[in-house]
Structures are given as C-alpha cells and as structure tokens.
Amino acid sequence: MADLSSVSVSKAPVVFLVGMPGCGKSTVGRALAHELQYTFLDLDTLIEEQEGATVPQVFEAKGQVYFRQAEALALRQVMQQEKGVVLATGGGAPCFHGNMDFMVEHGTAVYLKVQPSELMARLTRQDLEARPLLREKSPEALEEYLTETLAQRELFYGQAPITVEAGNKAVMEVVGAVKRHLDTLH
C-alpha cells in the first residue's frame, strides 16, 4: 500500500458526493456528471479495480483497516484525472485518514442528506449484501445502526460546503439543487 503523502495532487475540478449508503450518491452522481459533462466515478468501483476483488471480499480477506487505507489512496488518485469528475464516495470514506479535509481542500464536497427512515426504504436486499457493514442485520438492527452511524458521521458530512436535502426528491430535482449550489460557489 502506497504512502498517502506520496500521491501527487493536481487541481482538477472534482465534485465529491458524500452521505450515508442509500442516499443516492451513485444515482445522483451519474446524472450530475452528465449535466456537467464531467466523468462519473464510484470510489468503491475504483477500489475493486485496484484490489482485483469486490468490496465485501476486501473487507473479508483484509479487514476494515486495510480497506480504509485503500479507500484513502483511491480517493487521492482521483485527483490525477485530466478533466472534471463527479465522485460518489463510500458512506464511511469521509470519516477516515483525513479524507473529508482532503475533499474540502481539493474539490467541492456535497452532502446528500437523507433521514434513516428513508434510507431503510431505499436499501434493497442486494444493496445490503453488497455493503459489508450492513449485511445480515435485522430490520430493527439496521435502523438502529443507520441512526447511530448517521449521528457519528454527521460530524464529517457537515463539513461539506454544500448540503442538499435528498430525501423524497426526484433525482433531477437533487441534481438541480446541487448545480445551483455549485454555481454560487464558482
């Protein structure tokens, strides 16, 4: 694993989408990238490509500490892109290795805010199986986990200069809100 400080960083325009699993980072990210004529990237997909294994396999074989290091490295490598990027981060990505500070310093972080009750409604069985920290939880345990985890992660998510209420809204409505905020920053 490379040392995080050894990754060179340029100033390519990057929009980092942060928020809980199920808040719409990938769905909104694809649509936002299309609207901005940027490239869409998903941090979990980048990790899977660099590791040659799925996120659940990396968690299982190498543990969460290793995964979080790989995640931080992949996040920093995104900055080496030649053109604009919209990056959907993992739900926990902002909480480790100074990642939120990095995102705020090197791009524009956008928090897609959704309440735990709506996250519960959005997460399918397939979503749960693909997320190591959510899999095999009863509905009651899942709701408790989402509520507690959101309370802890809000400290990081709240550092994003843009927060968009993404609950109970159509994808393009959320994209429009993000674009309006981006326009006021630039």
N, C-alpha and C positions, 0 to 999 in steps of 0.2 A: 504494500500500500504506500503510495507516494505521500510525502510530507505536504500538508495543505499549504504551507507557506511557500512552497516551491512552484506553485501553479501561477503562471503569469496571467494577469487580468488586464483586458482592454476595456474600452468604454462603449461596447456595442449596446444599442438600446435593448433592454430586456425588461419585460413585464413579468414579475414573479407572482403567481396566484397562490395564496396560502389560505388554509382553512381546514376544517375537520373532514374526515373521509365522508363522502356523500354530499358535500356542499356544492359540487358542480365544477370543480377546478378543471377537469379534463373536458367536459362538455362546453362550458363557457370558454375555456381556453382555445379550443378548436375554432369556435365561431368568432372569437375576438381576433385571433391570428388572421383569419380570413378577411375580416373587416379592415384590419390594419395593414394587410399584405405583409405580414410577418410569418416566420416559420413557427409552427407549434411543436413543442417538445414536452414530453412527460418524464419527470425525473425518475420514476420507477422503471420506465422502459429503458432509459439510459443506463441505469444500474444493472438491469438484466442483461443488456448488451455487453457492458464492461465485465460482468461476472460470469457470463455464459450460463446463467441459471435464473429461475424465477425469484421474485422477492421472497415468497414463502420458503423456497429451497435455500436461499442465502441465510434467512433467519434461522432455519432449522440446522443447517450444516455449520454455520459460522457464528451465529448468535447476533443479538441486537447491537452490541458494542461495535462489532465489525461492520454490520450493515450501516450504522450511523456514520462511520468513518467513510465508507464507500459513497454514501449519500452526499456527504460534505464535499468530497472530491469531485463527484459528478456535477454538483451544483456550480462549483468554481470553474469547471471545464466548459460549461455552457457559455461563459463569457468570451471564449475564444471563437465563437461563431462570427462569420463575416457580416451578417445582416441582422435585422431586428428579430427578436424571439419572444414568444409568449411561452412561459414555462409553468406547467402545472407541477407543483411540488407535492411531496407526500405530506400527510397531515402532521406528522411529527418533525418534519425537516427543520422548521424554524426554531425548534427548541434545543438543538444540539450544535456544538462546535462553532458557536458564534454565527450560525447561518443567517439568522434574522438580521443581525447587524450587517453582514455581508450583502444581503439583498437590498437593504435600505441604502447602503453606500454605493452599490454598483448598478442599480436599476431602480425600478419602481415596483414596490411591493403592494399588492392589492389583497385585502382580506375579504373573502366571500363569507359573510356571516349567515349562519343558519342555526336555528334552535335545535336542541337534541330531539325533541318530539318529531320534527320534520326529518331530521337525519334518519331516525328509525324508520319512517315511512319510505324513505328513498332507497335505503340499502337493501338490495336483493340478496338471496342466499348465495348467489355467485359472487357478489361483492364481498360478502362476509368471508367466504372461503379463500378469496384472493388476498385478504388482509390478515396477516398473522396475529395482530393484536386484537382482532375482533372475532376470529373464528371460534366456534364451539362455545359461544356464550348463549345462555338462555335469553329470551326477550327481556326479562327483568334485569338480568345482569348486564346485558348490552346497554339498556337505557341508563342504568346507574354508571357504567363505565363511560359512556358518551358525556353524561352530565359532569362527572368528576374531571374527566380529561379536558373537556372544553374549559372548565373553570381554571385549570392549571395552564393550559395553552393560551388563554386569552392574554396573559402577560406578554407573550411573544407576538401573537397575531395583532394585538392592539398597537404594536409599534409601526405597523404598515401606515404609510401616509394616506392611503385610500382604504376606506371600509365601505362595502356595498352590502346592504341587506339583500340576500339572495334567496331567502325563504319565500315560498309561494309565489314565485315570479317566473315568467317565461324566460327562456334562455336569452332571447334577443333583447328583452327588457333589461336583464342584468348586463349584457354586453353594452347596451346603450348607456347605462349608468356608468360603467367603467370608462367608456370612451369619453363621456362628458368630464369625468374627474381627471382623466389623463390630459385632456385639452386645457384644463385650468392650471395644470402643473407645468405645461410646456409652452 
